[in-house]
Amino acid sequence: MSDDHCPTPKKHPKHLCKLKKKGKLDELASRSAKPTTSCDKCGAQGNLAEDVCHPKKL
């Protein structure tokens, strides 16, 4: 996914989709260990709403 789909582009480098693309799997795992939200666009599940581009409560 490109960064232009994200409503918060300044925070996008820390979103799960970007971490996965960069291969930062340790950080990805720690930020998705206890998911409470998912991205309505790509389905990534994160611990916090700010971990994804389009948060939707699980």
PAMARMAR-214087 format. One record per atom (N, C-alpha, C, CB): x, y, z; residue in three letters. Coordinates in steps of 0.001 Angstrom, whole numbers, plus 500000, padded with zeros to 6 digits. Glycine has a CB too. Layout:
BEGIN
XYZALA
...
***
This chain:
BEGIN
500834498814500000MET
500000500000500000MET
500870501237500000MET
499056500005501203MET
500465502225499298SER
501226503461499273SER
500819504344500445SER
501023504199497941SER
501709505278500774ASP
501460506177501895ASP
500303507135501633ASP
502707506963502205ASP
499936507349500364ASP
498911508338500048ASP
497506507923500472ASP
498919508612498582ASP
497298506683500839HIS
495976506244501300HIS
495748506568502773HIS
495812504747501072HIS
496807506913503480CYS
496750507092504931CYS
496287508501505300CYS
498121506812505555CYS
495283508609506177PRO
494800509920506589PRO
495772510645507532PRO
493454509775507259PRO
496762509930508076THR
497769510537508953THR
499165510196508437THR
497594510050510424THR
499559510778507306PRO
500826510413506671PRO
502067510615507537PRO
500985511195505429PRO
502049511574508458LYS
503215511771509329LYS
503402510599510283LYS
503072513071510126LYS
502315509915510622LYS
502388508757511520LYS
502542507450510756LYS
501145508693512395LYS
502408507499509438HIS
502412506274508638HIS
503677505419508794HIS
502239506631507199HIS
504854506006508965PRO
506050505154509130PRO
505961504184510308PRO
507269506024509306PRO
505098504454511275LYS
504941503563512437LYS
503710502666512338LYS
504859504385513707LYS
502955502780511265HIS
501780501913511089HIS
502229500500510723HIS
500830502481509993HIS
501433499528511102LEU
501796498122510923LEU
502056497756509469LEU
500707497240511471LEU
501283498305508543CYS
501493497980507132CYS
502877498428506669CYS
500408498635506263CYS
503340499567507155LYS
504655500083506781LYS
505762499277507459LYS
504775501574507153LYS
505562498912508723LEU
506559498098509430LEU
506744496758508735LEU
506143497881510898LEU
505645496167508295LYS
505712494883507585LYS
506481495036506276LYS
504292494337507308LYS
506186496092505545LYS
506843496342504268LYS
508352496540504450LYS
506226497569503587LYS
508748497164505566LYS
510154497415505848LYS
510857496206506479LYS
510282498612506761LYS
510081495161506800GLY
510659493965507394GLY
510977494088508871GLY
511889493607506671GLY
510351495025509550LYS
510584495226510985LYS
509639494327511778LYS
510383496724511382LYS
509897493035511692LEU
508972492048512242LEU
508929492023513764LEU
509337490694511742LEU
510040492330514441ASP
510029492366515905ASP
509123493479516417ASP
511451492554516448ASP
509258494667515819GLU
508405495783516219GLU
506952495504515844GLU
508886497092515564GLU
506746494919514695LEU
505409494544514244LEU
504757493589515245LEU
505472493896512845LEU
505510492594515679ALA
504982491606516629ALA
504618492245517967ALA
506004490489516851ALA
505462493135518459SER
505183493751519758SER
504007494715519693SER
506414494480520267SER
503783495332518542ARG
502686496292518400ARG
501374495639517985ARG
503059497347517393ARG
501399494314517843SER
500167493602517483SER
499939492365518351SER
500210493196516016SER
500628492285519484ALA
500538491123520370ALA
499158490974521022ALA
501597491221521446ALA
498533492111521350LYS
497212492102521994LYS
496301493072521244LYS
497315492492523516LYS
495863492678520052PRO
495115493613519211PRO
493748494010519768PRO
494931493017517861PRO
493461495302519615THR
492153495843520003THR
491494496552518821THR
492300496817521196THR
492262496711517740THR
491768497437516572THR
492308496798515299THR
492170498928516642THR
491607497024514210SER
492097496541512916SER
491986497680511908SER
491293495280512431SER
492755497577510841CYS
492690498575509783CYS
491536498211508853CYS
494044498662509000CYS
490656499148508644ASP
489499498916507787ASP
489910498788506317ASP
488484500051507953ASP
491123499192505989LYS
491613499158504613LYS
492361497848504304LYS
492532500358504358LYS
493337497479505169CYS
494180496313504861CYS
493975495131505809CYS
495626496718504893CYS
493257495363506926GLY
492979494273507851GLY
494040494042508913GLY
492798493035507092GLY
495131494821508910ALA
496169494670509935ALA
495549494888511309ALA
497346495667509698ALA
495974494098512290GLN
495445494222513644GLN
496532494738514566GLN
494899492871514153GLN
496194495765515344GLY
497164496387516231GLY
496647496538517639GLY
497562497721515701GLY
497591496774518546ASN
497252496971519947ASN
496494498283520166ASN
498516496949520797ASN
496876499318519415LEU
496302500654519576LEU
495795501184518243LEU
497337501619520170LEU
494852502095518299ALA
494297502678517081ALA
495380503360516244ALA
493196503678517428ALA
496378503959516899GLU
497421504661516135GLU
498402503708515442GLU
498191505590517056GLU
498223502410515623ASP
499072501422514953ASP
498626501134513520ASP
499083500134515747ASP
497442501607513138VAL
496916501333511802VAL
496405502619511149VAL
495787500284511872VAL
496226502573509835CYS
495801503764509084CYS
494326504104509281CYS
496070503563507612CYS
493486503091509179HIS
492034503289509262HIS
491491502393510383HIS
491331502964507883HIS
491632502823511663PRO
491256501972512786PRO
489767501675512880PRO
491699502603514046PRO
489499500415513238LYS
488146499937513476LYS
488242499005514674LYS
487529499212512201LYS
487456499252515693LYS
487505498451516914LYS
487160496995516626LYS
486549499020517964LYS
487922496082517228LEU
487649494643517058LEU
486458494229517884LEU
488872493799517446LEU
***
